[in-house]
Amino acid sequence: MAKKVVATLKKKDGVKFAKVIKAVKTKTGAYSFREEIVTEDRVKEVLSSK
């Protein structure tokens, strides 16, 4: 099961960003974590993709 963490990041110009940390299963069965900083409107899109 993937674990998700979303933290809100603010910027002066008003665009809101979120830091998305996603657990990704490797070929060997271990989990590694992938971090991305995306705009708030893309958070669900990034989390739903595999």
The first five atom37 places (N, CA, C, CB, O) and aatype in JSON, in Angstrom:
{
  "aatype": [12, 0, 11, 11, 19, 19, 0, 16, 10, 11, 11, 11, 3, 7, 19, 11, 13, 0, 11, 19, 9, 11, 0, 19, 11, 16, 11, 16, 7, 0, 18, 15, 13, 1, 6, 6, 9, 19, 16, 6, 3, 1, 19, 11, 6, 19, 10, 15, 15, 11],
  "atom_mask": [
    [1, 1, 1, 1, 1],
    [1, 1, 1, 1, 1],
    [1, 1, 1, 1, 1],
    [1, 1, 1, 1, 1],
    [1, 1, 1, 1, 1],
    [1, 1, 1, 1, 1],
    [1, 1, 1, 1, 1],
    [1, 1, 1, 1, 1],
    [1, 1, 1, 1, 1],
    [1, 1, 1, 1, 1],
    [1, 1, 1, 1, 1],
    [1, 1, 1, 1, 1],
    [1, 1, 1, 1, 1],
    [1, 1, 1, 0, 1],
    [1, 1, 1, 1, 1],
    [1, 1, 1, 1, 1],
    [1, 1, 1, 1, 1],
    [1, 1, 1, 1, 1],
    [1, 1, 1, 1, 1],
    [1, 1, 1, 1, 1],
    [1, 1, 1, 1, 1],
    [1, 1, 1, 1, 1],
    [1, 1, 1, 1, 1],
    [1, 1, 1, 1, 1],
    [1, 1, 1, 1, 1],
    [1, 1, 1, 1, 1],
    [1, 1, 1, 1, 1],
    [1, 1, 1, 1, 1],
    [1, 1, 1, 0, 1],
    [1, 1, 1, 1, 1],
    [1, 1, 1, 1, 1],
    [1, 1, 1, 1, 1],
    [1, 1, 1, 1, 1],
    [1, 1, 1, 1, 1],
    [1, 1, 1, 1, 1],
    [1, 1, 1, 1, 1],
    [1, 1, 1, 1, 1],
    [1, 1, 1, 1, 1],
    [1, 1, 1, 1, 1],
    [1, 1, 1, 1, 1],
    [1, 1, 1, 1, 1],
    [1, 1, 1, 1, 1],
    [1, 1, 1, 1, 1],
    [1, 1, 1, 1, 1],
    [1, 1, 1, 1, 1],
    [1, 1, 1, 1, 1],
    [1, 1, 1, 1, 1],
    [1, 1, 1, 1, 1],
    [1, 1, 1, 1, 1],
    [1, 1, 1, 1, 1]
  ],
  "atom_positions": [
    [[0.84, -1.18, 0.0], [0.0, 0.0, 0.0], [0.88, 1.24, 0.0], [-0.95, 0.0, 1.21], [1.87, 1.3, 0.73]],
    [[0.54, 2.21, -0.79], [1.32, 3.45, -0.88], [0.95, 4.39, 0.26], [1.09, 4.14, -2.25], [-0.2, 4.44, 0.7]],
    [[1.92, 5.1, 0.72], [1.72, 6.08, 1.8], [1.83, 7.47, 1.19], [2.76, 5.89, 2.96], [2.68, 7.71, 0.33]],
    [[0.97, 8.38, 1.61], [1.03, 9.72, 1.04], [1.11, 10.76, 2.15], [-0.19, 9.97, 0.16], [0.5, 10.63, 3.21]],
    [[1.87, 11.79, 1.87], [2.0, 12.93, 2.79], [1.93, 14.18, 1.94], [3.35, 12.87, 3.62], [2.64, 14.3, 0.94]],
    [[1.08, 15.12, 2.33], [0.95, 16.37, 1.58], [1.15, 17.53, 2.54], [-0.44, 16.46, 0.87], [0.45, 17.64, 3.55]],
    [[2.1, 18.39, 2.23], [2.34, 19.59, 3.03], [2.17, 20.8, 2.13], [3.77, 19.56, 3.69], [2.65, 20.79, 1.0]],
    [[1.5, 21.82, 2.6], [1.25, 23.01, 1.8], [2.45, 23.95, 1.86], [-0.03, 23.73, 2.28], [2.98, 24.21, 2.94]],
    [[2.87, 24.44, 0.72], [3.95, 25.4, 0.61], [3.37, 26.69, 0.02], [5.12, 24.85, -0.27], [2.6, 26.64, -0.93]],
    [[3.74, 27.83, 0.58], [3.2, 29.1, 0.11], [4.27, 29.92, -0.58], [2.6, 29.9, 1.27], [5.45, 29.82, -0.26]],
    [[3.84, 30.72, -1.53], [4.72, 31.58, -2.29], [4.11, 32.97, -2.34], [4.96, 31.01, -3.73], [2.89, 33.11, -2.23]],
    [[4.93, 34.01, -2.5], [4.44, 35.39, -2.47], [3.41, 35.7, -3.55], [5.59, 36.32, -2.61], [2.46, 36.44, -3.29]],
    [[3.58, 35.16, -4.76], [2.7, 35.53, -5.86], [1.31, 34.88, -5.79], [3.35, 35.16, -7.16], [0.5, 35.11, -6.69]],
    [[1.02, 34.1, -4.77], [-0.32, 33.56, -4.57], [-0.52, 32.16, -5.08], [0.0, 0.0, 0.0], [-1.55, 31.55, -4.8]],
    [[0.42, 31.61, -5.82], [0.28, 30.24, -6.3], [0.62, 29.3, -5.16], [1.19, 29.98, -7.55], [1.68, 29.44, -4.54]],
    [[-0.25, 28.36, -4.88], [-0.03, 27.44, -3.76], [0.56, 26.15, -4.3], [-1.34, 27.17, -2.99], [0.1, 25.61, -5.31]],
    [[1.56, 25.67, -3.61], [2.22, 24.42, -3.98], [2.05, 23.4, -2.87], [3.71, 24.65, -4.28], [1.8, 23.77, -1.72]],
    [[2.18, 22.13, -3.21], [2.12, 21.05, -2.23], [3.28, 20.11, -2.5], [0.75, 20.3, -2.3], [3.61, 19.83, -3.65]],
    [[3.89, 19.61, -1.43], [4.96, 18.64, -1.55], [4.33, 17.26, -1.37], [6.1, 18.89, -0.49], [3.75, 16.97, -0.32]],
    [[4.44, 16.41, -2.38], [3.84, 15.09, -2.38], [4.95, 14.05, -2.23], [3.0, 14.83, -3.67], [5.89, 14.03, -3.02]],
    [[4.82, 13.2, -1.22], [5.79, 12.12, -1.01], [5.04, 10.82, -1.21], [6.45, 12.19, 0.43], [4.07, 10.54, -0.51]],
    [[5.49, 10.02, -2.18], [4.78, 8.82, -2.57], [5.7, 7.62, -2.44], [4.24, 8.93, -3.99], [6.84, 7.66, -2.89]],
    [[5.22, 6.54, -1.83], [5.98, 5.31, -1.71], [5.77, 4.5, -2.98], [5.55, 4.49, -0.44], [4.64, 4.26, -3.4]],
    [[6.87, 4.07, -3.6], [6.82, 3.33, -4.85], [7.51, 1.99, -4.64], [7.49, 4.13, -6.03], [8.64, 1.94, -4.13]],
    [[6.85, 0.9, -5.01], [7.42, -0.43, -4.84], [8.38, -0.73, -6.0], [6.29, -1.5, -4.77], [8.02, -0.57, -7.16]],
    [[9.59, -1.18, -5.66], [10.59, -1.5, -6.67], [10.43, -2.94, -7.14], [12.01, -1.28, -6.12], [9.58, -3.68, -6.63]],
    [[11.23, -3.34, -8.12], [11.16, -4.7, -8.66], [11.5, -5.75, -7.61], [12.1, -4.84, -9.84], [10.98, -6.87, -7.67]],
    [[12.37, -5.41, -6.66], [12.79, -6.37, -5.64], [11.77, -6.49, -4.51], [14.13, -5.98, -5.07], [11.91, -7.36, -3.65]],
    [[10.76, -5.63, -4.49], [9.73, -5.68, -3.46], [9.91, -4.65, -2.36], [0.0, 0.0, 0.0], [9.04, -4.5, -1.51]],
    [[11.03, -3.94, -2.37], [11.28, -2.9, -1.38], [10.55, -1.62, -1.8], [12.81, -2.64, -1.21], [10.19, -1.46, -2.96]],
    [[10.36, -0.74, -0.84], [9.71, 0.54, -1.14], [10.74, 1.65, -1.16], [8.61, 0.84, -0.12], [11.65, 1.69, -0.32]],
    [[10.59, 2.56, -2.1], [11.4, 3.78, -2.13], [10.43, 4.95, -2.18], [12.41, 3.79, -3.37], [9.28, 4.79, -2.6]],
    [[10.88, 6.12, -1.77], [10.0, 7.28, -1.7], [10.36, 8.27, -2.79], [10.09, 7.94, -0.32], [11.54, 8.57, -3.01]],
    [[9.34, 8.78, -3.47], [9.51, 9.75, -4.54], [8.85, 11.05, -4.1], [8.92, 9.24, -5.88], [7.68, 11.06, -3.72]],
    [[9.58, 12.15, -4.15], [9.07, 13.45, -3.75], [8.87, 14.35, -4.96], [10.02, 14.12, -2.75], [9.68, 14.36, -5.88]],
    [[7.77, 15.09, -4.95], [7.49, 16.05, -6.01], [6.87, 17.29, -5.39], [6.56, 15.44, -7.1], [6.12, 17.19, -4.41]],
    [[7.15, 18.44, -5.94], [6.48, 19.67, -5.56], [5.62, 20.08, -6.75], [7.5, 20.81, -5.15], [6.14, 20.38, -7.82]],
    [[4.31, 20.1, -6.54], [3.36, 20.39, -7.61], [2.37, 21.44, -7.12], [2.61, 19.1, -8.06], [2.28, 21.71, -5.93]],
    [[1.64, 22.04, -8.06], [0.6, 22.98, -7.68], [-0.56, 22.21, -7.05], [0.12, 23.81, -8.92], [-0.75, 21.02, -7.32]],
    [[-1.33, 22.89, -6.21], [-2.4, 22.22, -5.47], [-3.45, 21.58, -6.37], [-3.08, 23.2, -4.56], [-4.04, 20.56, -5.99]],
    [[-3.68, 22.14, -7.54], [-4.69, 21.56, -8.42], [-4.25, 20.25, -9.07], [-5.06, 22.55, -9.5], [-5.09, 19.53, -9.61]],
    [[-2.95, 19.91, -9.02], [-2.44, 18.67, -9.61], [-2.19, 17.56, -8.6], [-1.18, 18.95, -10.35], [-1.75, 16.48, -8.99]],
    [[-2.47, 17.79, -7.31], [-2.14, 16.82, -6.27], [-2.86, 15.49, -6.5], [-2.5, 17.37, -4.9], [-2.23, 14.43, -6.46]],
    [[-4.17, 15.53, -6.72], [-4.93, 14.3, -6.93], [-4.46, 13.56, -8.18], [-6.43, 14.61, -7.03], [-4.41, 12.33, -8.2]],
    [[-4.12, 14.29, -9.2], [-3.63, 13.69, -10.46], [-2.32, 12.94, -10.23], [-3.43, 14.78, -11.54], [-2.15, 11.83, -10.73]],
    [[-1.41, 13.54, -9.47], [-0.11, 12.92, -9.21], [-0.27, 11.69, -8.33], [0.84, 13.93, -8.54], [0.39, 10.68, -8.56]],
    [[-1.13, 11.76, -7.31], [-1.32, 10.64, -6.41], [-2.05, 9.47, -7.08], [-2.07, 11.09, -5.18], [-1.84, 8.31, -6.71]],
    [[-2.9, 9.75, -8.04], [-3.64, 8.67, -8.69], [-2.81, 7.96, -9.77], [-4.91, 9.22, -9.3], [-3.12, 6.83, -10.13]],
    [[-1.77, 8.62, -10.28], [-0.93, 7.98, -11.3], [-0.01, 6.95, -10.67], [-0.1, 9.03, -12.06], [0.33, 7.04, -9.49]],
    [[0.38, 5.96, -11.47], [1.26, 4.9, -10.95], [2.63, 5.01, -11.46], [0.72, 3.56, -11.27], [3.48, 4.2, -11.12]]
  ]
}
